[in-house]
Amino acid sequence: MDADTRLSHLRAQAGRVLRTPLPRLIAADPARAHDLALRVGPVYANFARQYYDREALQALFDAAEAVDARGRLRALFDGERINHTEDRSVLHTALRGSHSDAPVARDAHAQALEARGRMRALVDTLAATDVTDVVSVGIGGSDLGPRLAVDALAAAGHDRVRVHFLSNVDGHAAQRVLARLDPSRSAALLISKTFGTQETLLNGAILRDWLGGTERLFAVSANVERAATAFDIPPERILPMWDWVGGRYSLWSAVGLPIALAIGMDGFEQMLAGAADMDAHVLHTPIERNLAAWHALTAVWNRNALGLTTHAVLAYDERLKLLSNYLQQLVMESLGKSVRADGSPVAVDTVPVWWGGAGTDTQHSFFQALHQGTSIVPADFIGVVRSDAPFADNHRALHANLLAQTEAFANGQASDDPHRAYAGGRPSTTILLDALTPHSFGALLSMYEHSVYLQSVVWGINAFDQFGVELGKQVANRLLPALAGEAEADDPVTRALIQQLR
Ligand code: F6P
């Protein structure tokens, strides 16, 4: 049976499962509250409120088996050239641990360790200066991971250096960041794998001019030469990146320098260790007990068996409020594909739209639609057991809300008044971290990365290229002369719009 046929069989499973309302499915199998849960170190995940049963789960495990999911994981860790459209290895796992004897993976790990040594030296050097603020300039994978990590973990470390992020090409973004800072006490870090990204080049130039020269400019890039020539930065102030690390998987490399500046190099290395622990679990654990595989197969079930078109990430912790932004790129840039490895169209739907925010705020914005709207939105609810804030009543209320929402989504509530009825049957996974530390944070992100990869394996698509973002960039570059009044745009609607802009 080929993978597509197997996936369409999942739909038949769904037809069977959906005949029983979710609360009854759960009541009929009380042990599932414990059995459909996994713990890996500080990460606990409970899948009991997903709209499947054990038979459906087995069908999902079989689907993973059919595509040799564990063999494909081994291929990732061993540095096989699984990014076949760009003929590249994908070795972000080598940035945080040594999991493979393959020469290419060992070599990558050695390079990562050397770069880490340079990162530590740079963090120390900056700490010995009078620099109080660092502006990190980058976009997409060169921004979202570090921005999330700094926001989530900054309280865990020293804040001798305050880190600010600048990504958007909109000049208001630069204006806002710089308005609060003193150039004589600031430095800038330009992060770009390619050093060809329009936004980062323009914002980098603004920073260079604002700082009054290149003396306090640093860079991280896979294209050291371009960084050196474009901004006149000496090579010793440019940290390396490599083509075997995808942008959205790069916060574990020197791209994570803003994190090391904000929480200290030791904290950064604890984050890597947390990710490495999760890597070891994912690589060595059979699919039936493998957390990333469960997460991935649940996503496949919701997309292909239940036909759900979006997925929400709801972080019940203020410090993780940027998690959904980060995951949007990780998931949607990786899985937003509609052709398989051989170029043939996929036979089933791939990535749903990922979105989300932080609870409890979002309960007062879009939860109405989640409870009573016509679209069912499966969700990851993420909570943290231990609070680091001194307000115990708030923390208990936060937990009460997290638990209440997942219960209400699943069980609903009958009413004679249709306006006041809740249908229930809304699936969710509850993920709990023991505490929010660099270690647990690293483990959580690693879990999501592997889930994304395993989804791509089931769907037969390449999770590591992103050709879809190129066209818009090319057209934007073509339109610059038209906007400057030096040429006419070809497209009639664009021409009319440019007239308005002028
Ligand atoms: O959005 C497209 C993209 O290529 C992402 O994949 C990448 O993370 C981002 O642009 C930034 O690229 P760079 O690090 O090369 O500036």
Residues whose N, C-alpha, C, O or C-beta is under 5 A from the ligand:
A	BS01	F6P	I139 G140 G141 S142 I191 S192 K193 T194 F195 T197 G247 R248 Q466 V469
